[in-house]
Amino acid sequence: MSAIIVFGFFALANGDRVKTFRGGSSTATYHCVYETTIQCTSGALFPAMLRVYSPYNDVALPDNTVAFVSAKVCIPASVPGDPVLLEGICVVAVPGDPNSDTYEQGVPDFPYPMVVGLGSVTSPPRTLSDGT
């Protein structure tokens, strides 16, 4: 068994509230789903979808909102063809109007997320193209 958790600031777009039902139940659960990207120090960008539990009367955040996110990560084998899936543990939006020219001044200079991985490695190590 393994687990990956990511922490960092993410720009959120195309927020959509989704209502789901568990099998055999009439109780609804609400989530907000956002498009975002995971930016790596190499410059690579991976598309991602962030799903966050949402109370019944909540609304999705506006496009271009930046939020500090801690999330569980699921990386499909088809990446980069399909987005990385993020299940939000804690999402805190940076206050202010995302459409304001000064909005990003309130965002800390933390462009790359931190990744915590726990699990067993079943393959031998390999050298990356940059020699690391």
N, C-alpha and C positions, 0 to 999 in steps of 0.2 A: 504494500500500500504506500502511496505517496501523496504529497500535498504541496501545492504552490500557492503562495499568497503574494499579492502585489500591493505596494503602498506608493502613492504619489499624486501629483496634480494632473488631472485629465480635463481636456476641453470636451464638453458634451454637446451633442447636436441631435436633431430629429427625435426629441423625446416623445414617447407614445405610452399611454396608460393601457395596460393589458389586464383583462379580467380572466382568471382561470378557475376551473372547478376540479377538485380531486375526484377520481373515479368513484362513482356510487354516492356522491355527496352533492347537496345543493348549496353548500357554503362556498361563497366566492372569495378568492384571494386576489389582491390587486398588486401589480408591479408597474414600475416605470422602466422602460427599456430605452437606452440611448446608444447612439453610434459614437465611437471615439477611436483613438489610435494609441498604440503603445510605441513610444519613441525609444530607440536604443542608442547607446553612445556611438555606435558605428554609423549612425545616420539612417539605419533601416527603420521603416515604419510598418507596423502590423495593424491591420484593421481589427477593431474589437467591438463587441456589443456588451454593454453594462446593463445588468438587470438588478433593480433595487426594489425591495419591499416598499409598498406605498399604502398608507392608511386610506380608508374608504373615500374620504373627502379631499384627498391631496391632489395637486396638479403637477404636471411635468415641468421641469425647469426650462427656462427659455434657451433657445439655441445660443451657442458660444459661451454658455456658463462654464466657468472653470471650477472644479471641485476637488477637494482632497479626498481620495478614495482609498479604502482598504477593501480588498476583494479576494475571494477564492478564484483560482484560474483553472480553466479547462482549455487545453490546446488541442484542437482537432488535428488529426493526421494530415488533413488536406490544407493546412496553413501553407502559404498565404492565400490560397484560393477561397477559403472560408474564414470568417473572423474568429479571433480568440474570444472565448466566452468568459465574462467576468460576472461573478455573483457578489454583489455589494454586501459588505459587512457593515461598513460605516461610510457614509457619503456626506461631506460638509461643503456646501457651496461657498465660494468666495463672495462676500457681500458686494453689492453694487449693481449697476446696470451694465450687463454684458455688451450693450451696443454703444456704450460711452467710449470716447477716445482714451480716457484715463483709466479704464477698468483694469487693464493688465498691470498697472503700476501697483495695485494692491495684491498681486500674486507673487509669492516668494520665488526667487531664482532657483528653481528645483526642476529642471526640464526632463530629467530621466527618472522613471520610477525605480524603486528598490524592490527586488524580488527575493523572496525567502522560499527555498525548496527543501523538502524533507522526503527522503525515500531511499531506496536501494538502487545502486547503479549495476545494471546487468550486462553492460557492454564495456569493452576496453576504451580508454581515453583516446581522443584523436586531436591532432593539432589543427587549429583554425587557420584560415588564409592569412591572418595578420600575425601569425607565429605564436599566439598564446595557446 
